């Protein structure tokens, strides 16, 4: 399965291009993040990463490949909502960038962002 336009797999950090791609982004916003647990090596996918921030709800994956496939299907099912969420975040970032002093009075689209 392929991701919808404007969504892509990337690594957690641009400074580590050799790592497995574990993050789905849209306009620089993380919508899915995958990680491998240290204790048992199990892969876990965090969906709606942009809404819940780090530590949000997650799902266990049977393998890295299955996690990627499941994440891509999830993005395809929720693409309209995800685009709207990313647009809200973009507008919030632009408003803060335009006037950093007003940041305290600008409501972030998702609570953890404040």
DRENSE-28539 format. One line per field, with one value per atom (N, C-alpha, C, O): residue in three letters; chain; x, y, z. Coordinates in steps of 0.1 Angstrom, whole numbers. Each point is the difference from the previous one (the first is absolute). Layout:
BEGIN
type c(ALA, ...)
mol c(A, ...)
east c(X, ...)
north c(Y, ...)
up c(Z, ...)
//
This chain:
BEGIN
type c(UNK, UNK, UNK, UNK, UNK, UNK, UNK, UNK, UNK, UNK, UNK, UNK, UNK, UNK, UNK, UNK, UNK, UNK, UNK, UNK, UNK, UNK, UNK, UNK, UNK, UNK, UNK, UNK, UNK, UNK, UNK, UNK, UNK, UNK, UNK, UNK, UNK, UNK, UNK, UNK, UNK, UNK, UNK, UNK, UNK, UNK, UNK, UNK, UNK, UNK, UNK, UNK, UNK, UNK, UNK, UNK, UNK, UNK, UNK, UNK, UNK, UNK, UNK, UNK, UNK, UNK, UNK, UNK, UNK, UNK, UNK, UNK, UNK, UNK, UNK, UNK, UNK, UNK, UNK, UNK, UNK, UNK, UNK, UNK, UNK, UNK, UNK, UNK, UNK, UNK, UNK, UNK, UNK, UNK, UNK, UNK, UNK, UNK, UNK, UNK, UNK, UNK, UNK, UNK, UNK, UNK, UNK, UNK, UNK, UNK, UNK, UNK, UNK, UNK, UNK, UNK, UNK, UNK, UNK, UNK, UNK, UNK, UNK, UNK, UNK, UNK, UNK, UNK, UNK, UNK, UNK, UNK, UNK, UNK, UNK, UNK, UNK, UNK, UNK, UNK, UNK, UNK, UNK, UNK, UNK, UNK, UNK, UNK, UNK, UNK, UNK, UNK, UNK, UNK, UNK, UNK, UNK, UNK, UNK, UNK, UNK, UNK, UNK, UNK, UNK, UNK, UNK, UNK, UNK, UNK, UNK, UNK, UNK, UNK, UNK, UNK, UNK, UNK, UNK, UNK, UNK, UNK, UNK, UNK, UNK, UNK, UNK, UNK, UNK, UNK, UNK, UNK, UNK, UNK, UNK, UNK, UNK, UNK, UNK, UNK, UNK, UNK, UNK, UNK, UNK, UNK, UNK, UNK, UNK, UNK, UNK, UNK, UNK, UNK, UNK, UNK, UNK, UNK, UNK, UNK, UNK, UNK, UNK, UNK, UNK, UNK, UNK, UNK, UNK, UNK, UNK, UNK, UNK, UNK, UNK, UNK, UNK, UNK, UNK, UNK, UNK, UNK, UNK, UNK, UNK, UNK, UNK, UNK, UNK, UNK, UNK, UNK, UNK, UNK, UNK, UNK, UNK, UNK, UNK, UNK, UNK, UNK, UNK, UNK, UNK, UNK, UNK, UNK, UNK, UNK, UNK, UNK, UNK, UNK, UNK, UNK, UNK, UNK, UNK, UNK, UNK, UNK, UNK, UNK, UNK, UNK, UNK, UNK, UNK, UNK, UNK, UNK, UNK, UNK, UNK, UNK, UNK, UNK, UNK, UNK, UNK, UNK, UNK, UNK, UNK, UNK, UNK, UNK, UNK, UNK, UNK, UNK, UNK, UNK, UNK, UNK, UNK, UNK, UNK, UNK, UNK, UNK, UNK, UNK, UNK, UNK, UNK, UNK, UNK, UNK, UNK, UNK, UNK, UNK, UNK, UNK, UNK, UNK, UNK, UNK, UNK, UNK, UNK, UNK, UNK, UNK, UNK, UNK, UNK, UNK, UNK, UNK, UNK, UNK, UNK, UNK, UNK, UNK, UNK, UNK, UNK, UNK, UNK, UNK, UNK, UNK, UNK, UNK, UNK, UNK, UNK, UNK, UNK, UNK, UNK, UNK, UNK, UNK, UNK, UNK, UNK, UNK, UNK, UNK, UNK, UNK, UNK, UNK, UNK, UNK, UNK, UNK, UNK, UNK, UNK, UNK, UNK, UNK, UNK, UNK, UNK, UNK, UNK, UNK, UNK, UNK, UNK, UNK, UNK, UNK, UNK, UNK, UNK, UNK, UNK, UNK, UNK, UNK, UNK, UNK, UNK, UNK, UNK, UNK, UNK, UNK, UNK, UNK, UNK, UNK, UNK, UNK, UNK, UNK, UNK, UNK, UNK, UNK, UNK, UNK, UNK, UNK, UNK, UNK, UNK, UNK, UNK, UNK, UNK, UNK, UNK, UNK, UNK, UNK, UNK, UNK)
mol c(A, A, A, A, A, A, A, A, A, A, A, A, A, A, A, A, A, A, A, A, A, A, A, A, A, A, A, A, A, A, A, A, A, A, A, A, A, A, A, A, A, A, A, A, A, A, A, A, A, A, A, A, A, A, A, A, A, A, A, A, A, A, A, A, A, A, A, A, A, A, A, A, A, A, A, A, A, A, A, A, A, A, A, A, A, A, A, A, A, A, A, A, A, A, A, A, A, A, A, A, A, A, A, A, A, A, A, A, A, A, A, A, A, A, A, A, A, A, A, A, A, A, A, A, A, A, A, A, A, A, A, A, A, A, A, A, A, A, A, A, A, A, A, A, A, A, A, A, A, A, A, A, A, A, A, A, A, A, A, A, A, A, A, A, A, A, A, A, A, A, A, A, A, A, A, A, A, A, A, A, A, A, A, A, A, A, A, A, A, A, A, A, A, A, A, A, A, A, A, A, A, A, A, A, A, A, A, A, A, A, A, A, A, A, A, A, A, A, A, A, A, A, A, A, A, A, A, A, A, A, A, A, A, A, A, A, A, A, A, A, A, A, A, A, A, A, A, A, A, A, A, A, A, A, A, A, A, A, A, A, A, A, A, A, A, A, A, A, A, A, A, A, A, A, A, A, A, A, A, A, A, A, A, A, A, A, A, A, A, A, A, A, A, A, A, A, A, A, A, A, A, A, A, A, A, A, A, A, A, A, A, A, A, A, A, A, A, A, A, A, A, A, A, A, A, A, A, A, A, A, A, A, A, A, A, A, A, A, A, A, A, A, A, A, A, A, A, A, A, A, A, A, A, A, A, A, A, A, A, A, A, A, A, A, A, A, A, A, A, A, A, A, A, A, A, A, A, A, A, A, A, A, A, A, A, A, A, A, A, A, A, A, A, A, A, A, A, A, A, A, A, A, A, A, A, A, A, A, A, A, A, A, A, A, A, A, A, A, A, A, A, A, A, A, A, A, A, A, A, A, A, A, A, A, A, A, A, A, A, A, A, A, A, A, A, A, A, A, A, A, A, A, A, A, A, A)
east c(9, -9, 9, 11, -16, 8, -8, -12, 19, -6, -6, 4, -15, -6, 10, 10, -12, 9, 2, -9, 21, 4, 3, 5, -7, 4, 12, 1, 9, 12, 6, -2, 9, 8, 13, 6, -1, 13, 6, -7, 19, 6, -3, -5, 7, -2, 8, -4, 16, 9, 7, 5, -4, 7, 15, 7, -2, 14, 3, 12, -22, 2, -7, -9, 14, -7, 1, -8, 17, 2, -10, -1, -7, -10, -12, -2, -5, -13, -10, 0, -7, -11, -11, -6, 4, -10, -10, -8, 8, -10, -7, 7, -20, -7, -3, -6, 10, -2, -8, -1, -6, -7, 4, -4, 10, 4, 9, -2, 10, 8, -6, 6, -19, -7, 0, -5, 9, 0, -15, -6, 1, -13, 0, -9, 20, 2, 15, 9, -6, 14, 1, -9, 18, 3, 13, 9, -9, 12, 1, -10, 22, 2, 3, 9, -16, 2, 13, 5, 1, 13, -1, 8, -18, -1, -3, 5, -14, -3, 1, -3, 8, 2, -12, 1, -13, -13, -1, 4, -9, -3, -13, -10, 9, -12, -2, 9, -22, -3, -9, -10, 14, -8, -8, 6, -19, -8, -5, -1, -2, -5, 11, -3, 15, 12, -2, 4, -9, -1, -11, 1, -11, -11, 4, -4, 11, 3, 14, 2, 7, 13, 7, -5, 17, 8, -8, -6, 6, -7, -14, -7, 2, -15, -3, 8, -21, -4, 9, 4, -2, 8, -5, -9, 14, -4, 12, 10, -10, 11, -1, -10, 22, 1, 7, 9, -13, 6, 14, 8, -5, 14, 1, -10, 22, 2, -8, -7, 7, -7, -15, -6, 1, -14, -5, -10, 19, -3, 0, -9, 18, 0, -13, -6, 3, -12, -13, -8, 7, -12, 0, -11, 22, 1, -5, -7, 12, -4, -15, -6, 0, -14, -8, -10, 15, -6, 0, -10, 21, 1, -10, -7, 7, -9, -15, -8, 4, -14, -3, -11, 21, -2, 6, 2, 1, 7, -7, 7, -20, -7, 2, 3, -5, 1, 14, 3, 7, 14, 4, 7, -12, 4, -6, 7, -19, -6, 8, 2, 2, 8, 13, 4, 3, 12, -1, 8, -20, -2, -2, 4, -11, -2, 14, 2, 6, 13, 9, 6, -7, 7, -5, 9, -22, -5, 4, 4, -4, 5, 15, 3, 5, 14, 2, 9, -16, 1, -4, 7, -17, -5, 10, 3, 3, 11, 12, 6, -3, 12, -2, 10, -22, -3, 1, 4, -7, 1, 2, -9, 22, 4, -5, -3, 1, -4, -15, -4, -3, -15, -2, -11, 22, -1, -9, -8, 9, -7, -15, -8, 4, -14, -6, -11, 20, -4, -2, 9, -21, -4, 6, -3, 11, 5, -11, -10, 11, -11, -2, -10, 21, 0, 8, 11, -18, 5, 15, 6, 0, 13, 10, 12, -16, 9, 4, 10, -19, 2, 12, 2)
north c(-12, 12, 12, 0, 11, 12, 11, -1, 11, 10, 11, 1, 6, 10, 11, 1, 7, 12, 8, 2, 4, 9, -8, 7, -20, -8, -8, -5, 4, -8, -6, 5, -16, -6, 7, 5, -3, 6, -6, -8, 12, -4, 10, 11, -15, 9, 13, 10, -11, 11, 1, -11, 22, 2, -3, -3, 4, -3, -15, -4, -4, -15, -6, -8, 11, -4, -15, -6, -1, -15, -8, -12, 18, -7, -4, 6, -16, -4, 12, 7, -5, 11, -5, -10, 18, -4, 10, -1, 12, 11, 4, 1, 0, 5, 15, 4, 5, 14, 6, -6, 17, 8, 14, 5, 2, 14, 1, 10, -20, 1, -4, 0, -3, -4, -16, -6, 1, -14, -5, 5, -14, -5, -14, -5, -3, -13, -1, 4, -11, -3, -14, -5, -2, -14, -1, 8, -17, -2, -14, -7, 2, -14, 0, 7, -15, -1, -6, -9, 14, -5, -14, -9, 8, -12, -13, -11, 12, -12, 1, -10, 21, 2, 2, 0, 0, 2, 14, 10, -9, 13, 5, -8, 21, 7, 12, 7, -5, 12, 10, -5, 17, 11, 7, 7, -8, 6, 14, 1, 8, 13, 7, 7, -9, 5, 16, 5, 1, 15, 4, 11, -19, 4, -3, 7, -18, -5, 3, -1, 4, 3, -13, -11, 12, -12, -8, 7, -20, -8, -1, -5, 8, -2, -14, -9, 6, -14, -7, 7, -19, -8, -14, -5, -1, -13, -9, 5, -17, -9, -5, -2, -1, -5, -13, -3, -6, -13, 0, -9, 19, 2, 15, 7, -3, 13, 1, 10, -20, 1, 1, 7, -15, 0, 13, 5, 1, 13, 11, 8, -9, 10, -1, 9, -22, -2, 5, 6, -10, 5, 15, 6, 0, 15, 6, 10, -15, 5, -1, 9, -21, -1, 9, 6, -4, 10, 14, 7, -3, 14, 1, 10, -20, 0, 1, 7, -13, 0, 14, 4, 2, 13, 12, 11, -12, 11, 13, 10, -9, 13, 7, 12, -20, 6, 4, 10, -19, 3, 13, 8, -6, 12, 12, 11, -12, 11, 3, 12, -22, 1, 7, 9, -13, 6, 14, 9, -5, 13, 9, 11, -16, 7, 3, 11, -21, 1, 11, 8, -9, 10, 14, 9, -7, 13, 5, 12, -21, 3, 5, 10, -18, 3, 13, 8, -5, 13, 11, 11, -12, 11, 2, 12, -22, 2, 6, 9, -13, 5, 15, 8, -4, 14, 9, 11, -17, 8, -9, -4, 2, -9, 5, -8, 21, 5, -3, -1, -2, -3, -15, -4, -4, -14, -5, -9, 17, -4, 2, -6, 14, 2, -7, 1, -9, -8, -14, -6, 1, -13, -11, 1, -10, -10, -10, -2, -4, -9, -12, -6, 1, -12, 4, 5, -9, 5, -2, 8, -19, -3, 9, 1, 6, 9, 13, 6, -2, 13, 0, 10)
up c(0, 0, 0, 6, -12, 0, 7, 2, 3, 8, -10, -11, 16, -8, -3, 7, -17, -3, 13, 8, -7, 11, 13, 9, -9, 12, -4, -11, 20, -3, 12, 11, -13, 11, 1, -10, 22, 3, 13, 6, -3, 12, 11, -2, 15, 11, 0, 5, -12, 0, -13, -6, 0, -13, 2, -10, 22, 2, 1, 1, -3, 0, -12, 1, -13, -12, -2, -8, 15, -2, 8, -2, 11, 8, -9, -10, 15, -6, 0, 10, -20, 0, 10, -2, 12, 11, 2, 10, -17, 2, -13, -10, 11, -12, 3, 10, -19, 1, -11, -11, 14, -10, 3, 11, -20, 2, 13, 7, -4, 11, 13, 11, -11, 12, 1, -9, 20, 3, 2, 10, -18, 2, 5, 7, -10, 5, 4, -8, 19, 4, 4, 8, -13, 4, 8, -2, 12, 7, 4, 1, 2, 4, 15, 5, 2, 15, 3, -7, 18, 4, 7, -2, 10, 8, -8, 3, -13, -7, -16, -7, 3, -15, -8, -12, 18, -7, -6, 6, -18, -6, 4, 2, 1, 4, -9, -3, -1, -8, 9, 6, -6, 6, -10, -9, 9, -10, 5, 12, -21, 4, 9, 10, -13, 8, 1, 11, -21, 0, 10, 6, -3, 9, 14, 9, -6, 13, 5, 12, -21, 5, 3, -2, 8, 4, 11, 9, -10, 11, -2, 9, -21, -3, -2, 2, -6, -2, -11, -9, 11, -9, -3, 7, -18, -3, -3, -6, 11, -2, -15, -5, 0, -14, 1, 8, -17, 0, -6, 2, -10, -6, -5, -1, -3, -5, -13, -2, -7, -13, 2, -7, 16, 3, 6, -3, 12, 5, -10, 0, -10, -11, -8, -3, 0, -9, 8, -6, 19, 7, 2, -1, 3, 1, -13, 0, -12, -13, -2, -5, 9, -2, 9, -4, 16, 10, -6, 0, -5, -6, -12, -1, -7, -12, 5, -7, 18, 5, 6, -1, 7, 7, -7, 6, -19, -7, 1, 2, -3, 0, 13, 1, 10, 14, 2, 6, -10, 2, -7, 6, -18, -7, 7, 1, 4, 8, 12, 4, 4, 12, -3, 7, -18, -4, -4, 3, -9, -4, 13, 0, 10, 12, 7, 5, -5, 6, -8, 6, -19, -8, 3, 1, -1, 3, 14, 2, 8, 14, -1, 6, -12, -1, -7, 4, -15, -7, 9, 0, 8, 9, 11, 3, 2, 11, -7, 7, -18, -7, -3, 0, -4, -3, 12, -1, 13, 12, 12, 7, -4, 11, 14, 9, -8, 13, 3, 11, -22, 2, 2, 1, -1, 1, 12, -1, 12, 12, -2, 7, -17, -3, -12, -3, -3, -12, 5, 5, -7, 4, -10, -12, 17, -9, -4, 8, -20, -4, 8, 1, 5, 8, 13, 0, 12, 13, 3, 6, -10, 4, -7, 5, -15, -8, 8, -3, 12, 7, 8, 7)
//
